Amino acid sequence: MGNNITTDIIVVGSGATGLVAALTAAENGAKVMIFEKQRSPGGTSNFFGGTFAVESEFQRKRGITYSRDDAFKNIMGFNHWKGNARLVRAIVDESSKTIIWLQQQGIEFVDMESTTYHAIKGHGANLVRILTQNAKDKGIELKLGTPVKELLREGDRIAGIVYEQDGEEVEVAAKAVIIATGGYANNKEWIKKYTGLDLGVNVTVIGNVDKMGEGIRMAWEAGAAPEGMGLLELTTWGFNGPDAVYKELGAAASQPDLWVNPKGERFCDESIVFFPSDIGNASARIKEGFSYRLFDNTIKERLETWGVDHPVYVDCPIGTRLLNMDKEFKAAAENGSTEVFEADSIEELAVKMGIEPAVLKATVEEYNHFCAQGHDDLFVKDRKYLRPLLGPKYYAVLARTVFLGTIGGIKVNHNFEAVDKNDNPVPGLYAGGFDAAGLNGDTYCITAGPGLCSATAMNSGRIAGRNAAKYVTEII
């Protein structure tokens, strides 16, 4: 092993957390290196659309009074005070400052009619591109295709890392390390161990590549305590992943109409689609890992004329008219899709779906009865979303149980210092983003406002970068 490279701070990972942490540390006087095992920067951060913030300039201009106190109380109430209250407060308080900082970096925001969501122009890919260039301009060395294998220690302090290059292990001395590797979403063994779900069988990961949990493992080996393992950012997607071909069918499948499990039975109040974590939890109870979204020609015509009730992605807001569904149905049929179905009766639809016709017919008849009487006797869905399926044409789209990332693994304090089992900081070790625990209880909090994961990534990066820079100036 060679040991002739020295820096102040090493950031492991080049997603939003890592880039923000590195730039913040450099702004505070530290010499910084970023190590990224992929050959391009950004990882999952290339795919998000915006971020959460409260008391920002955008909100003040629109007269929105939703405050940091409101957000804090909502998050802590949602997680039943299972989260780290001081960490939650730190994230919330930092959020508007991070918006200003991002604007100073050259990030532009699209002013949307939202209480807390700040849509990023060009989405996460543009943010990654700009921050990567800014890091290079500040002299931050970014080593791509360079996996970190181990953390070095001197006594109880972090002293650097060991990375792999051309089959050789190389040491880099550093006073502090910030873990920002993005979780363990692709680690089948850990997903099974900590969630009980089978990756690729009854749950599907979206937008993550080679996230095996190395950063979490290295932090544990260095003395950090585990926390929050097993928490997924769960939701469902119907035919409309990031690279989907049939986006309008996916959007149609994301509306609060009739949903059934693989047996043809309703399993939830479909309006929980407005709360992705809730529908993720409900869907995760289905052992097959998927459900079906049903609608008829009248609902289809409504989507074409009046647009969607539930927004899908930043570029499909409320009211977006779905004008290409016929083309997508035809293309799906030509491509032999087994995830979208059309029929002239409920019984025929059931046969195509592989469901017992009598069961699906009974479900639809019961649902139509609820619609006619204006009250959902089963799951008490808001009556404005009770729209009957009367035909003569019927449709079904398969929706999979998916998750967008794992949340947690390393126990940290509100300074995003990794802590041991006695809550004492591991000197020189920091973690943020999906690797850090403490924000959530057993479910990703969506009630405070969308974009909280990206906000946690960037705000934790800001806090960790600032505190790591302070640490390296204080140690002897």
PEPEFEN-V436295 format. One record per helix or strand. SS is the DSSP state (hx for helix, st for strand). FROM is the first residue (numbers start at 1). LEN is the number of residues. If there is no record, write none. Layout:
SS/FROM/LEN, SS/FROM/LEN
//
This chain:
st/2/5, st/9/4, hx/16/12, st/32/4, hx/43/4, st/50/3, hx/57/5, hx/68/11, hx/85/21, st/109/2, st/117/4, hx/123/15, st/141/3, st/148/7, st/157/9, st/168/6, st/176/4, hx/188/8, st/199/1, st/203/3, hx/214/8, st/226/2, st/232/6, hx/247/6, st/258/3, hx/270/5, hx/276/9, st/290/7, hx/297/9, hx/325/10, st/340/4, hx/346/8, hx/357/17, hx/383/3, st/394/13, st/409/2, st/412/1, st/417/3, st/425/7, hx/433/3, st/436/1, hx/452/23
//
